Amino acid sequence: MTATTSPLRDILRRAHAINLAHILGDEDEVTAMLVGLHDRHGLDGVATAMRAIEIFDRVAAQADGMDPNRVTFAVVAS
């Protein structure tokens, strides 16, 4: 994690990678990434990532059938 990367941004980046590995069925990679996430951010980081993945999945389910070229998502941390 670089000095310009916030902990939340790192957690969200890792959550995205974990979710993608899960979708692709690579459960060994999911486990390895969860261990790395825990090592870096502890249980709070894992809980935050799991919540983000839940949100990603809900948005994807709701967006099914939408034109991906006309939909934009942004994560804003305060």
C-alpha positions as CSV (number, residue, x, y, z in Angstrom):
1,M,0.0,0.0,0.0
2,T,1.5,3.3,-1.1
3,A,1.4,6.5,1.0
4,T,-1.2,7.9,-1.4
5,T,-3.6,4.9,-1.0
6,S,-6.0,5.1,1.9
7,P,-6.8,1.9,3.9
8,L,-10.4,2.1,2.7
9,R,-9.3,2.2,-1.0
10,D,-7.0,-0.7,-0.4
11,I,-9.8,-2.7,1.3
12,L,-12.2,-2.0,-1.6
13,R,-9.6,-2.9,-4.2
14,R,-9.0,-6.2,-2.4
15,A,-12.8,-6.8,-2.0
16,H,-13.2,-6.4,-5.8
17,A,-10.4,-8.9,-6.4
18,I,-11.8,-11.4,-3.9
19,N,-15.3,-11.1,-5.4
20,L,-13.9,-11.7,-8.9
21,A,-11.9,-14.8,-7.8
22,H,-15.0,-16.1,-6.2
23,I,-17.1,-15.5,-9.3
24,L,-14.4,-17.4,-11.3
25,G,-14.5,-20.3,-8.8
26,D,-10.9,-19.9,-7.6
27,E,-11.6,-20.6,-3.9
28,D,-7.9,-21.1,-3.1
29,E,-7.2,-17.6,-4.3
30,V,-10.1,-16.3,-2.4
31,T,-8.7,-17.8,0.8
32,A,-5.2,-16.5,0.1
33,M,-6.6,-13.0,-0.5
34,L,-8.7,-13.1,2.6
35,V,-5.6,-14.0,4.7
36,G,-3.7,-11.2,3.1
37,L,-6.5,-8.8,3.8
38,H,-6.7,-9.9,7.4
39,D,-2.9,-9.6,7.8
40,R,-3.0,-6.0,6.5
41,H,-6.3,-4.7,7.9
42,G,-7.5,-7.1,10.6
43,L,-11.0,-8.3,11.2
44,D,-12.5,-4.9,10.6
45,G,-10.9,-4.8,7.2
46,V,-12.3,-8.3,6.4
47,A,-15.8,-7.2,7.6
48,T,-15.6,-4.1,5.5
49,A,-14.6,-6.1,2.4
50,M,-17.4,-8.6,3.0
51,R,-19.9,-5.8,3.2
52,A,-18.6,-4.2,0.0
53,I,-18.8,-7.5,-1.8
54,E,-22.4,-7.8,-0.6
55,I,-23.1,-4.4,-2.1
56,F,-21.3,-5.3,-5.3
57,D,-23.5,-8.4,-5.6
58,R,-26.7,-6.5,-5.0
59,V,-25.8,-3.7,-7.5
60,A,-24.9,-6.4,-10.1
61,A,-28.2,-8.1,-9.5
62,Q,-30.2,-4.9,-9.9
63,A,-28.2,-3.8,-12.9
64,D,-28.8,-7.0,-14.8
65,G,-30.2,-5.9,-18.2
66,M,-29.0,-2.3,-17.9
67,D,-26.7,-0.9,-20.6
68,P,-23.2,-1.0,-19.1
69,N,-22.2,2.0,-21.2
70,R,-24.8,4.2,-19.5
71,V,-24.2,3.2,-15.9
72,T,-21.4,4.6,-13.7
73,F,-20.6,3.7,-10.1
74,A,-18.4,5.7,-7.8
75,V,-17.2,5.1,-4.3
76,V,-16.8,8.2,-2.2
77,A,-15.1,7.9,1.2
78,S,-15.6,10.7,3.7
